[in-house]
Amino acid sequence: MRKYEIMFIVKATQESADVKKTAENAKTILTKEKATVAEFKELGEKKLAYPIKKEISGYYYVMQVEANNDAITEFDRKVRLDENILRHLIIRLDEE
């Protein structure tokens, strides 16, 4: 299992309960694939540097995850299909 840092942005134009539900769904994708979520942080609503899908702000989330390649691939696939997630970034952390 490798360590990853995942950041994603959720649309801010939806209700706050829906924003939290979207973030929890993203976390659930990983836990269903037997990944371990070590840390899950909500960074709050921030203005985007440029409009993405006509959105000018979004809720930022960061996760520290320990997962295998299959779990990360499945997360990437499902997040791309989710219309409420504007962008995501997966970074593999170097082994120390």
Secondary structure as UniProt FT lines:
FT   STRAND          2..11
FT   HELIX           16..32
FT   TURN            33..34
FT   STRAND          36..52
FT   TURN            53..54
FT   STRAND          55..67
FT   HELIX           69..81
FT   TURN            83..84
FT   STRAND          85..92
//
